[in-house]
Amino acid sequence: MQNEFDETKWTLGYEDEDHKKEIIDKATSTAELSKRWKNFERDVTSDPFYHSKRGRIEKLRDTSFKGYWRYSKDPIRVVYYPEGSTKTVYPLDVGTATDIRYKKKSSK
């Protein structure tokens, strides 16, 4: 039974089952990513806005990612959107430092 006074617990949410499968498949594509995914789940369900290790959780500054946050623990990067009203964290993309979408530059 969940403590009714536990105000700090967040949950992970997904748009739909296809999106959930896509995210989980990326997050568990290697043993190292899978291990770090568990760290991500634990850390952002505790507090999606803060981590005691500097740089682990940061708000993305690019205007095209307004309201999005990034979790980083080598080699994993996760872009997510925390929704305060429902205390739900929506992972949007998972990857490594070289293939995560928010870091990819346009070819223009």
PDB file as gemmi writes it, atoms N, CA and C in Angstrom:
CRYST1    1.000    1.000    1.000  90.00  90.00  90.00 P 1                      
ATOM      1  N   MET A   1       0.837  -1.182   0.000  1.00  0.00           N  
ATOM      2  CA  MET A   1       0.000   0.000   0.000  1.00  0.00           C  
ATOM      3  C   MET A   1       0.878   1.240   0.000  1.00  0.00           C  
ATOM      4  N   GLN A   2       0.601   2.156  -0.890  1.00  0.00           N  
ATOM      5  CA  GLN A   2       1.400   3.373  -0.989  1.00  0.00           C  
ATOM      6  C   GLN A   2       1.042   4.328   0.145  1.00  0.00           C  
ATOM      7  N   ASN A   3       2.053   4.915   0.715  1.00  0.00           N  
ATOM      8  CA  ASN A   3       1.866   5.875   1.787  1.00  0.00           C  
ATOM      9  C   ASN A   3       1.150   7.105   1.239  1.00  0.00           C  
ATOM     10  N   GLU A   4       0.023   7.478   1.842  1.00  0.00           N  
ATOM     11  CA  GLU A   4      -0.738   8.622   1.338  1.00  0.00           C  
ATOM     12  C   GLU A   4      -0.001   9.944   1.518  1.00  0.00           C  
ATOM     13  N   PHE A   5       1.036   9.958   2.362  1.00  0.00           N  
ATOM     14  CA  PHE A   5       1.805  11.164   2.593  1.00  0.00           C  
ATOM     15  C   PHE A   5       3.063  11.224   1.726  1.00  0.00           C  
ATOM     16  N   ASP A   6       3.280  10.220   0.885  1.00  0.00           N  
ATOM     17  CA  ASP A   6       4.455  10.180   0.030  1.00  0.00           C  
ATOM     18  C   ASP A   6       4.249  11.100  -1.163  1.00  0.00           C  
ATOM     19  N   GLU A   7       4.689  12.342  -1.025  1.00  0.00           N  
ATOM     20  CA  GLU A   7       4.488  13.361  -2.052  1.00  0.00           C  
ATOM     21  C   GLU A   7       5.589  13.344  -3.112  1.00  0.00           C  
ATOM     22  N   THR A   8       6.657  12.575  -2.895  1.00  0.00           N  
ATOM     23  CA  THR A   8       7.811  12.661  -3.774  1.00  0.00           C  
ATOM     24  C   THR A   8       7.816  11.606  -4.879  1.00  0.00           C  
ATOM     25  N   LYS A   9       6.959  10.622  -4.816  1.00  0.00           N  
ATOM     26  CA  LYS A   9       7.019   9.524  -5.785  1.00  0.00           C  
ATOM     27  C   LYS A   9       6.344   9.898  -7.098  1.00  0.00           C  
ATOM     28  N   TRP A  10       7.096   9.731  -8.173  1.00  0.00           N  
ATOM     29  CA  TRP A  10       6.610   9.950  -9.522  1.00  0.00           C  
ATOM     30  C   TRP A  10       6.511   8.604 -10.216  1.00  0.00           C  
ATOM     31  N   THR A  11       5.791   8.550 -11.331  1.00  0.00           N  
ATOM     32  CA  THR A  11       5.698   7.322 -12.111  1.00  0.00           C  
ATOM     33  C   THR A  11       6.129   7.604 -13.546  1.00  0.00           C  
ATOM     34  N   LEU A  12       6.500   6.547 -14.251  1.00  0.00           N  
ATOM     35  CA  LEU A  12       6.814   6.667 -15.670  1.00  0.00           C  
ATOM     36  C   LEU A  12       5.543   6.461 -16.470  1.00  0.00           C  
ATOM     37  N   GLY A  13       5.378   7.242 -17.525  1.00  0.00           N  
ATOM     38  CA  GLY A  13       4.217   7.113 -18.389  1.00  0.00           C  
ATOM     39  C   GLY A  13       4.644   7.103 -19.844  1.00  0.00           C  
ATOM     40  N   TYR A  14       3.778   6.610 -20.685  1.00  0.00           N  
ATOM     41  CA  TYR A  14       4.060   6.510 -22.120  1.00  0.00           C  
ATOM     42  C   TYR A  14       2.823   6.919 -22.893  1.00  0.00           C  
ATOM     43  N   GLU A  15       3.023   7.419 -24.124  1.00  0.00           N  
ATOM     44  CA  GLU A  15       1.909   7.836 -24.974  1.00  0.00           C  
ATOM     45  C   GLU A  15       0.949   6.678 -25.231  1.00  0.00           C  
ATOM     46  N   ASP A  16       1.528   5.539 -25.596  1.00  0.00           N  
ATOM     47  CA  ASP A  16       0.746   4.345 -25.875  1.00  0.00           C  
ATOM     48  C   ASP A  16       1.678   3.138 -25.805  1.00  0.00           C  
ATOM     49  N   GLU A  17       1.164   1.960 -26.063  1.00  0.00           N  
ATOM     50  CA  GLU A  17       1.964   0.732 -25.964  1.00  0.00           C  
ATOM     51  C   GLU A  17       3.095   0.684 -26.990  1.00  0.00           C  
ATOM     52  N   ASP A  18       2.859   1.203 -28.197  1.00  0.00           N  
ATOM     53  CA  ASP A  18       3.914   1.220 -29.219  1.00  0.00           C  
ATOM     54  C   ASP A  18       5.084   2.094 -28.784  1.00  0.00           C  
ATOM     55  N   HIS A  19       4.759   3.256 -28.241  1.00  0.00           N  
ATOM     56  CA  HIS A  19       5.807   4.158 -27.756  1.00  0.00           C  
ATOM     57  C   HIS A  19       6.565   3.520 -26.594  1.00  0.00           C  
ATOM     58  N   LYS A  20       5.848   2.879 -25.694  1.00  0.00           N  
ATOM     59  CA  LYS A  20       6.494   2.206 -24.565  1.00  0.00           C  
ATOM     60  C   LYS A  20       7.459   1.139 -25.065  1.00  0.00           C  
ATOM     61  N   LYS A  21       7.027   0.343 -26.039  1.00  0.00           N  
ATOM     62  CA  LYS A  21       7.877  -0.716 -26.584  1.00  0.00           C  
ATOM     63  C   LYS A  21       9.119  -0.121 -27.240  1.00  0.00           C  
ATOM     64  N   GLU A  22       8.955   0.960 -27.996  1.00  0.00           N  
ATOM     65  CA  GLU A  22      10.089   1.609 -28.658  1.00  0.00           C  
ATOM     66  C   GLU A  22      11.117   2.108 -27.647  1.00  0.00           C  
ATOM     67  N   ILE A  23      10.661   2.774 -26.605  1.00  0.00           N  
ATOM     68  CA  ILE A  23      11.554   3.308 -25.575  1.00  0.00           C  
ATOM     69  C   ILE A  23      12.258   2.178 -24.829  1.00  0.00           C  
ATOM     70  N   ILE A  24      11.507   1.177 -24.403  1.00  0.00           N  
ATOM     71  CA  ILE A  24      12.086   0.057 -23.656  1.00  0.00           C  
ATOM     72  C   ILE A  24      13.082  -0.712 -24.525  1.00  0.00           C  
ATOM     73  N   ASP A  25      12.761  -0.910 -25.805  1.00  0.00           N  
ATOM     74  CA  ASP A  25      13.685  -1.601 -26.710  1.00  0.00           C  
ATOM     75  C   ASP A  25      15.005  -0.844 -26.831  1.00  0.00           C  
ATOM     76  N   LYS A  26      14.934   0.473 -26.977  1.00  0.00           N  
ATOM     77  CA  LYS A  26      16.160   1.284 -27.054  1.00  0.00           C  
ATOM     78  C   LYS A  26      16.931   1.215 -25.735  1.00  0.00           C  
ATOM     79  N   ALA A  27      16.208   1.326 -24.639  1.00  0.00           N  
ATOM     80  CA  ALA A  27      16.837   1.379 -23.314  1.00  0.00           C  
ATOM     81  C   ALA A  27      17.484   0.061 -22.916  1.00  0.00           C  
ATOM     82  N   THR A  28      17.039  -1.024 -23.493  1.00  0.00           N  
ATOM     83  CA  THR A  28      17.578  -2.339 -23.132  1.00  0.00           C  
ATOM     84  C   THR A  28      18.329  -2.983 -24.288  1.00  0.00           C  
ATOM     85  N   SER A  29      18.745  -2.190 -25.265  1.00  0.00           N  
ATOM     86  CA  SER A  29      19.414  -2.741 -26.453  1.00  0.00           C  
ATOM     87  C   SER A  29      20.813  -3.270 -26.150  1.00  0.00           C  
ATOM     88  N   THR A  30      21.435  -2.792 -25.083  1.00  0.00           N  
ATOM     89  CA  THR A  30      22.720  -3.339 -24.645  1.00  0.00           C  
ATOM     90  C   THR A  30      22.666  -3.536 -23.133  1.00  0.00           C  
ATOM     91  N   ALA A  31      23.573  -4.338 -22.610  1.00  0.00           N  
ATOM     92  CA  ALA A  31      23.599  -4.595 -21.166  1.00  0.00           C  
ATOM     93  C   ALA A  31      23.878  -3.313 -20.387  1.00  0.00           C  
ATOM     94  N   GLU A  32      24.791  -2.485 -20.900  1.00  0.00           N  
ATOM     95  CA  GLU A  32      25.146  -1.239 -20.208  1.00  0.00           C  
ATOM     96  C   GLU A  32      23.972  -0.255 -20.194  1.00  0.00           C  
ATOM     97  N   LEU A  33      23.288  -0.109 -21.327  1.00  0.00           N  
ATOM     98  CA  LEU A  33      22.119   0.778 -21.362  1.00  0.00           C  
ATOM     99  C   LEU A  33      21.032   0.266 -20.426  1.00  0.00           C  
ATOM    100  N   SER A  34      20.835  -1.038 -20.415  1.00  0.00           N  
ATOM    101  CA  SER A  34      19.814  -1.629 -19.557  1.00  0.00           C  
ATOM    102  C   SER A  34      20.091  -1.327 -18.088  1.00  0.00           C  
ATOM    103  N   LYS A  35      21.348  -1.448 -17.689  1.00  0.00           N  
ATOM    104  CA  LYS A  35      21.744  -1.148 -16.309  1.00  0.00           C  
ATOM    105  C   LYS A  35      21.488   0.328 -15.987  1.00  0.00           C  
ATOM    106  N   ARG A  36      21.853   1.207 -16.896  1.00  0.00           N  
ATOM    107  CA  ARG A  36      21.661   2.639 -16.672  1.00  0.00           C  
ATOM    108  C   ARG A  36      20.191   3.041 -16.717  1.00  0.00           C  
ATOM    109  N   TRP A  37      19.375   2.313 -17.482  1.00  0.00           N  
ATOM    110  CA  TRP A  37      17.937   2.577 -17.534  1.00  0.00           C  
ATOM    111  C   TRP A  37      17.326   2.404 -16.152  1.00  0.00           C  
ATOM    112  N   LYS A  38      17.767   1.379 -15.442  1.00  0.00           N  
ATOM    113  CA  LYS A  38      17.271   1.158 -14.079  1.00  0.00           C  
ATOM    114  C   LYS A  38      17.634   2.349 -13.185  1.00  0.00           C  
ATOM    115  N   ASN A  39      18.856   2.906 -13.364  1.00  0.00           N  
ATOM    116  CA  ASN A  39      19.251   4.106 -12.619  1.00  0.00           C  
ATOM    117  C   ASN A  39      18.336   5.280 -12.967  1.00  0.00           C  
ATOM    118  N   PHE A  40      18.053   5.444 -14.259  1.00  0.00           N  
ATOM    119  CA  PHE A  40      17.150   6.507 -14.705  1.00  0.00           C  
ATOM    120  C   PHE A  40      15.791   6.373 -14.024  1.00  0.00           C  
ATOM    121  N   GLU A  41      15.223   5.184 -14.074  1.00  0.00           N  
ATOM    122  CA  GLU A  41      13.903   4.965 -13.470  1.00  0.00           C  
ATOM    123  C   GLU A  41      13.911   5.340 -11.992  1.00  0.00           C  
ATOM    124  N   ARG A  42      14.913   4.870 -11.276  1.00  0.00           N  
ATOM    125  CA  ARG A  42      14.998   5.157  -9.841  1.00  0.00           C  
ATOM    126  C   ARG A  42      15.159   6.647  -9.578  1.00  0.00           C  
ATOM    127  N   ASP A  43      16.061   7.292 -10.318  1.00  0.00           N  
ATOM    128  CA  ASP A  43      16.370   8.697 -10.059  1.00  0.00           C  
ATOM    129  C   ASP A  43      15.227   9.638 -10.400  1.00  0.00           C  
ATOM    130  N   VAL A  44      14.600   9.476 -11.566  1.00  0.00           N  
ATOM    131  CA  VAL A  44      13.554  10.432 -11.949  1.00  0.00           C  
ATOM    132  C   VAL A  44      12.221  10.174 -11.260  1.00  0.00           C  
ATOM    133  N   THR A  45      11.982   8.960 -10.782  1.00  0.00           N  
ATOM    134  CA  THR A  45      10.749   8.753 -10.024  1.00  0.00           C  
ATOM    135  C   THR A  45      10.898   9.272  -8.597  1.00  0.00           C  
ATOM    136  N   SER A  46      12.131   9.518  -8.172  1.00  0.00           N  
ATOM    137  CA  SER A  46      12.366  10.172  -6.882  1.00  0.00           C  
ATOM    138  C   SER A  46      12.218  11.680  -7.026  1.00  0.00           C  
ATOM    139  N   ASP A  47      12.874  12.245  -8.042  1.00  0.00           N  
ATOM    140  CA  ASP A  47      12.791  13.683  -8.309  1.00  0.00           C  
ATOM    141  C   ASP A  47      13.261  13.934  -9.745  1.00  0.00           C  
ATOM    142  N   PRO A  48      12.347  14.235 -10.654  1.00  0.00           N  
ATOM    143  CA  PRO A  48      12.735  14.418 -12.057  1.00  0.00           C  
ATOM    144  C   PRO A  48      13.437  15.749 -12.342  1.00  0.00           C  
ATOM    145  N   PHE A  49      13.543  16.619 -11.347  1.00  0.00           N  
ATOM    146  CA  PHE A  49      14.127  17.942 -11.548  1.00  0.00           C  
ATOM    147  C   PHE A  49      15.500  18.119 -10.909  1.00  0.00           C  
ATOM    148  N   TYR A  50      15.896  17.187 -10.056  1.00  0.00           N  
ATOM    149  CA  TYR A  50      17.144  17.376  -9.322  1.00  0.00           C  
ATOM    150  C   TYR A  50      17.822  16.046  -9.036  1.00  0.00           C  
ATOM    151  N   HIS A  51      19.152  16.063  -9.123  1.00  0.00           N  
ATOM    152  CA  HIS A  51      19.981  14.938  -8.700  1.00  0.00           C  
ATOM    153  C   HIS A  51      21.192  15.532  -7.997  1.00  0.00           C  
ATOM    154  N   SER A  52      21.636  14.903  -6.953  1.00  0.00           N  
ATOM    155  CA  SER A  52      22.759  15.448  -6.187  1.00  0.00           C  
ATOM    156  C   SER A  52      24.062  15.483  -6.990  1.00  0.00           C  
ATOM    157  N   LYS A  53      24.189  14.634  -7.982  1.00  0.00           N  
ATOM    158  CA  LYS A  53      25.375  14.657  -8.840  1.00  0.00           C  
ATOM    159  C   LYS A  53      25.166  15.713  -9.921  1.00  0.00           C  
ATOM    160  N   ARG A  54      26.027  16.692  -9.936  1.00  0.00           N  
ATOM    161  CA  ARG A  54      25.904  17.817 -10.870  1.00  0.00           C  
ATOM    162  C   ARG A  54      25.903  17.333 -12.321  1.00  0.00           C  
ATOM    163  N   GLY A  55      24.965  17.838 -13.106  1.00  0.00           N  
ATOM    164  CA  GLY A  55      24.889  17.510 -14.522  1.00  0.00           C  
ATOM    165  C   GLY A  55      24.114  16.247 -14.848  1.00  0.00           C  
ATOM    166  N   ARG A  56      23.705  15.485 -13.843  1.00  0.00           N  
ATOM    167  CA  ARG A  56      22.963  14.244 -14.104  1.00  0.00           C  
ATOM    168  C   ARG A  56      21.598  14.566 -14.699  1.00  0.00           C  
ATOM    169  N   ILE A  57      20.928  15.551 -14.123  1.00  0.00           N  
ATOM    170  CA  ILE A  57      19.617  15.983 -14.614  1.00  0.00           C  
ATOM    171  C   ILE A  57      19.708  17.467 -14.940  1.00  0.00           C  
ATOM    172  N   GLU A  58      19.344  17.816 -16.179  1.00  0.00           N  
ATOM    173  CA  GLU A  58      19.378  19.219 -16.591  1.00  0.00           C  
ATOM    174  C   GLU A  58      18.185  19.543 -17.472  1.00  0.00           C  
ATOM    175  N   LYS A  59      17.723  20.771 -17.336  1.00  0.00           N  
ATOM    176  CA  LYS A  59      16.653  21.262 -18.206  1.00  0.00           C  
ATOM    177  C   LYS A  59      17.269  21.624 -19.553  1.00  0.00           C  
ATOM    178  N   LEU A  60      16.640  21.206 -20.640  1.00  0.00           N  
ATOM    179  CA  LEU A  60      17.153  21.536 -21.962  1.00  0.00           C  
ATOM    180  C   LEU A  60      16.843  22.994 -22.267  1.00  0.00           C  
ATOM    181  N   ARG A  61      17.828  23.696 -22.749  1.00  0.00           N  
ATOM    182  CA  ARG A  61      17.687  25.139 -22.972  1.00  0.00           C  
ATOM    183  C   ARG A  61      17.217  25.498 -24.370  1.00  0.00           C  
ATOM    184  N   ASP A  62      17.405  24.617 -25.312  1.00  0.00           N  
ATOM    185  CA  ASP A  62      16.993  24.867 -26.698  1.00  0.00           C  
ATOM    186  C   ASP A  62      15.483  25.108 -26.719  1.00  0.00           C  
ATOM    187  N   THR A  63      15.059  26.165 -27.383  1.00  0.00           N  
ATOM    188  CA  THR A  63      13.636  26.520 -27.393  1.00  0.00           C  
ATOM    189  C   THR A  63      12.760  25.457 -28.048  1.00  0.00           C  
ATOM    190  N   SER A  64      13.320  24.655 -28.929  1.00  0.00           N  
ATOM    191  CA  SER A  64      12.517  23.602 -29.547  1.00  0.00           C  
ATOM    192  C   SER A  64      12.266  22.445 -28.572  1.00  0.00           C  
ATOM    193  N   PHE A  65      12.934  22.455 -27.430  1.00  0.00           N  
ATOM    194  CA  PHE A  65      12.741  21.436 -26.405  1.00  0.00           C  
ATOM    195  C   PHE A  65      12.240  22.051 -25.102  1.00  0.00           C  
ATOM    196  N   LYS A  66      11.477  23.112 -25.205  1.00  0.00           N  
ATOM    197  CA  LYS A  66      10.983  23.820 -24.025  1.00  0.00           C  
ATOM    198  C   LYS A  66      10.187  22.883 -23.111  1.00  0.00           C  
ATOM    199  N   GLY A  67      10.545  22.882 -21.845  1.00  0.00           N  
ATOM    200  CA  GLY A  67       9.863  22.045 -20.860  1.00  0.00           C  
ATOM    201  C   GLY A  67      10.408  20.638 -20.764  1.00  0.00           C  
ATOM    202  N   TYR A  68      11.409  20.303 -21.585  1.00  0.00           N  
ATOM    203  CA  TYR A  68      11.985  18.960 -21.576  1.00  0.00           C  
ATOM    204  C   TYR A  68      13.230  18.945 -20.697  1.00  0.00           C  
ATOM    205  N   TRP A  69      13.513  17.783 -20.172  1.00  0.00           N  
ATOM    206  CA  TRP A  69      14.679  17.584 -19.320  1.00  0.00           C  
ATOM    207  C   TRP A  69      15.516  16.454 -19.895  1.00  0.00           C  
ATOM    208  N   ARG A  70      16.790  16.421 -19.473  1.00  0.00           N  
ATOM    209  CA  ARG A  70      17.708  15.384 -19.935  1.00  0.00           C  
ATOM    210  C   ARG A  70      18.372  14.717 -18.737  1.00  0.00           C  
ATOM    211  N   TYR A  71      18.360  13.389 -18.758  1.00  0.00           N  
ATOM    212  CA  TYR A  71      19.060  12.586 -17.755  1.00  0.00           C  
ATOM    213  C   TYR A  71      20.293  12.014 -18.427  1.00  0.00           C  
ATOM    214  N   SER A  72      21.427  12.093 -17.749  1.00  0.00           N  
ATOM    215  CA  SER A  72      22.676  11.615 -18.326  1.00  0.00           C  
ATOM    216  C   SER A  72      23.475  10.825 -17.305  1.00  0.00           C  
ATOM    217  N   LYS A  73      23.777   9.587 -17.645  1.00  0.00           N  
ATOM    218  CA  LYS A  73      24.698   8.755 -16.868  1.00  0.00           C  
ATOM    219  C   LYS A  73      25.352   7.852 -17.890  1.00  0.00           C  
ATOM    220  N   ASP A  74      26.596   8.163 -18.234  1.00  0.00           N  
ATOM    221  CA  ASP A  74      27.262   7.469 -19.342  1.00  0.00           C  
ATOM    222  C   ASP A  74      27.052   5.971 -19.295  1.00  0.00           C  
ATOM    223  N   PRO A  75      26.652   5.399 -20.422  1.00  0.00           N  
ATOM    224  CA  PRO A  75      26.538   5.996 -21.747  1.00  0.00           C  
ATOM    225  C   PRO A  75      25.130   6.479 -22.092  1.00  0.00           C  
ATOM    226  N   ILE A  76      24.181   6.388 -21.170  1.00  0.00           N  
ATOM    227  CA  ILE A  76      22.776   6.659 -21.520  1.00  0.00           C  
ATOM    228  C   ILE A  76      22.429   8.148 -21.420  1.00  0.00           C  
ATOM    229  N   ARG A  77      21.551   8.554 -22.328  1.00  0.00           N  
ATOM    230  CA  ARG A  77      20.919   9.871 -22.279  1.00  0.00           C  
ATOM    231  C   ARG A  77      19.425   9.620 -22.470  1.00  0.00           C  
ATOM    232  N   VAL A  78      18.617  10.283 -21.663  1.00  0.00           N  
ATOM    233  CA  VAL A  78      17.167  10.160 -21.790  1.00  0.00           C  
ATOM    234  C   VAL A  78      16.578  11.560 -21.791  1.00  0.00           C  
ATOM    235  N   VAL A  79      15.797  11.866 -22.810  1.00  0.00           N  
ATOM    236  CA  VAL A  79      15.051  13.118 -22.856  1.00  0.00           C  
ATOM    237  C   VAL A  79      13.643  12.780 -22.367  1.00  0.00           C  
ATOM    238  N   TYR A  80      13.153  13.580 -21.445  1.00  0.00           N  
ATOM    239  CA  TYR A  80      11.835  13.287 -20.877  1.00  0.00           C  
ATOM    240  C   TYR A  80      11.085  14.571 -20.562  1.00  0.00           C  
ATOM    241  N   TYR A  81       9.785  14.400 -20.371  1.00  0.00           N  
ATOM    242  CA  TYR A  81       8.910  15.506 -20.029  1.00  0.00           C  
ATOM    243  C   TYR A  81       8.207  15.172 -18.718  1.00  0.00           C  
ATOM    244  N   PRO A  82       8.479  15.916 -17.640  1.00  0.00           N  
ATOM    245  CA  PRO A  82       7.781  15.679 -16.375  1.00  0.00           C  
ATOM    246  C   PRO A  82       6.484  16.483 -16.319  1.00  0.00           C  
ATOM    247  N   GLU A  83       5.394  15.811 -16.054  1.00  0.00           N  
ATOM    248  CA  GLU A  83       4.093  16.483 -15.936  1.00  0.00           C  
ATOM    249  C   GLU A  83       3.711  16.549 -14.462  1.00  0.00           C  
ATOM    250  N   GLY A  84       3.813  17.750 -13.911  1.00  0.00           N  
ATOM    251  CA  GLY A  84       3.617  17.942 -12.485  1.00  0.00           C  
ATOM    252  C   GLY A  84       2.233  17.625 -11.970  1.00  0.00           C  
ATOM    253  N   SER A  85       1.207  17.906 -12.762  1.00  0.00           N  
ATOM    254  CA  SER A  85      -0.165  17.706 -12.276  1.00  0.00           C  
ATOM    255  C   SER A  85      -0.484  16.235 -12.021  1.00  0.00           C  
ATOM    256  N   THR A  86       0.146  15.347 -12.774  1.00  0.00           N  
ATOM    257  CA  THR A  86      -0.109  13.911 -12.589  1.00  0.00           C  
ATOM    258  C   THR A  86       1.084  13.185 -11.977  1.00  0.00           C  
ATOM    259  N   LYS A  87       2.192  13.934 -11.741  1.00  0.00           N  
ATOM    260  CA  LYS A  87       3.433  13.343 -11.229  1.00  0.00           C  
ATOM    261  C   LYS A  87       3.868  12.167 -12.103  1.00  0.00           C  
ATOM    262  N   THR A  88       3.858  12.429 -13.414  1.00  0.00           N  
ATOM    263  CA  THR A  88       4.242  11.419 -14.393  1.00  0.00           C  
ATOM    264  C   THR A  88       5.412  11.929 -15.212  1.00  0.00           C  
ATOM    265  N   VAL A  89       6.409  11.069 -15.417  1.00  0.00           N  
ATOM    266  CA  VAL A  89       7.569  11.379 -16.240  1.00  0.00           C  
ATOM    267  C   VAL A  89       7.415  10.602 -17.542  1.00  0.00           C  
ATOM    268  N   TYR A  90       7.393  11.336 -18.664  1.00  0.00           N  
ATOM    269  CA  TYR A  90       7.244  10.716 -19.976  1.00  0.00           C  
ATOM    270  C   TYR A  90       8.594  10.678 -20.691  1.00  0.00           C  
ATOM    271  N   PRO A  91       9.242   9.503 -20.779  1.00  0.00           N  
ATOM    272  CA  PRO A  91      10.471   9.405 -21.559  1.00  0.00           C  
ATOM    273  C   PRO A  91      10.145   9.588 -23.036  1.00  0.00           C  
ATOM    274  N   LEU A  92      10.869  10.475 -23.709  1.00  0.00           N  
ATOM    275  CA  LEU A  92      10.595  10.768 -25.116  1.00  0.00           C  
ATOM    276  C   LEU A  92      11.620  10.147 -26.049  1.00  0.00           C  
ATOM    277  N   ASP A  93      12.862  10.047 -25.588  1.00  0.00           N  
ATOM    278  CA  ASP A  93      13.913   9.461 -26.416  1.00  0.00           C  
ATOM    279  C   ASP A  93      15.003   8.918 -25.511  1.00  0.00           C  
ATOM    280  N   VAL A  94      15.607   7.825 -25.952  1.00  0.00           N  
ATOM    281  CA  VAL A  94      16.703   7.181 -25.230  1.00  0.00           C  
ATOM    282  C   VAL A  94      17.816   6.933 -26.224  1.00  0.00           C  
ATOM    283  N   GLY A  95      19.040   7.149 -25.798  1.00  0.00           N  
ATOM    284  CA  GLY A  95      20.173   6.873 -26.670  1.00  0.00           C  
ATOM    285  C   GLY A  95      21.479   7.083 -25.943  1.00  0.00           C  
ATOM    286  N   THR A  96      22.542   7.133 -26.727  1.00  0.00           N  
ATOM    287  CA  THR A  96      23.859   7.432 -26.187  1.00  0.00           C  
ATOM    288  C   THR A  96      24.197   8.873 -26.538  1.00  0.00           C  
ATOM    289  N   ALA A  97      25.331   9.331 -26.070  1.00  0.00           N  
ATOM    290  CA  ALA A  97      25.730  10.724 -26.312  1.00  0.00           C  
ATOM    291  C   ALA A  97      25.839  11.039 -27.796  1.00  0.00           C  
ATOM    292  N   THR A  98      26.137  10.048 -28.616  1.00  0.00           N  
ATOM    293  CA  THR A  98      26.330  10.305 -30.044  1.00  0.00           C  
ATOM    294  C   THR A  98      25.071  10.130 -30.884  1.00  0.00           C  
ATOM    295  N   ASP A  99      24.042   9.452 -30.355  1.00  0.00           N  
ATOM    296  CA  ASP A  99      22.868   9.224 -31.209  1.00  0.00           C  
ATOM    297  C   ASP A  99      21.538   9.725 -30.658  1.00  0.00           C  
ATOM    298  N   ILE A 100      21.564  10.446 -29.560  1.00  0.00           N  
ATOM    299  CA  ILE A 100      20.309  10.986 -29.024  1.00  0.00           C  
ATOM    300  C   ILE A 100      19.876  12.172 -29.878  1.00  0.00           C  
ATOM    301  N   ARG A 101      18.591  12.289 -30.136  1.00  0.00           N  
ATOM    302  CA  ARG A 101      18.080  13.288 -31.093  1.00  0.00           C  
ATOM    303  C   ARG A 101      18.374  14.734 -30.729  1.00  0.00           C  
ATOM    304  N   TYR A 102      18.301  15.100 -29.473  1.00  0.00           N  
ATOM    305  CA  TYR A 102      18.481  16.520 -29.147  1.00  0.00           C  
ATOM    306  C   TYR A 102      19.901  17.002 -29.430  1.00  0.00           C  
ATOM    307  N   LYS A 103      20.853  16.094 -29.578  1.00  0.00           N  
ATOM    308  CA  LYS A 103      22.232  16.480 -29.854  1.00  0.00           C  
ATOM    309  C   LYS A 103      22.559  16.448 -31.346  1.00  0.00           C  
ATOM    310  N   LYS A 104      21.725  15.787 -32.129  1.00  0.00           N  
ATOM    311  CA  LYS A 104      22.016  15.682 -33.565  1.00  0.00           C  
ATOM    312  C   LYS A 104      21.825  17.045 -34.228  1.00  0.00           C  
ATOM    313  N   LYS A 105      22.752  17.391 -35.044  1.00  0.00           N  
ATOM    314  CA  LYS A 105      22.694  18.655 -35.771  1.00  0.00           C  
ATOM    315  C   LYS A 105      22.044  18.447 -37.132  1.00  0.00           C  
ATOM    316  N   SER A 106      21.380  19.456 -37.585  1.00  0.00           N  
ATOM    317  CA  SER A 106      20.761  19.418 -38.901  1.00  0.00           C  
ATOM    318  C   SER A 106      21.840  19.351 -39.980  1.00  0.00           C  
ATOM    319  N   SER A 107      21.544  18.707 -41.096  1.00  0.00           N  
ATOM    320  CA  SER A 107      22.523  18.596 -42.164  1.00  0.00           C  
ATOM    321  C   SER A 107      22.481  19.817 -43.080  1.00  0.00           C  
ATOM    322  N   LYS A 108      21.647  20.802 -42.753  1.00  0.00           N  
ATOM    323  CA  LYS A 108      21.536  22.024 -43.565  1.00  0.00           C  
ATOM    324  C   LYS A 108      22.729  22.934 -43.373  1.00  0.00           C  
TER     325      LYS A 108                                                      
END                                                                             
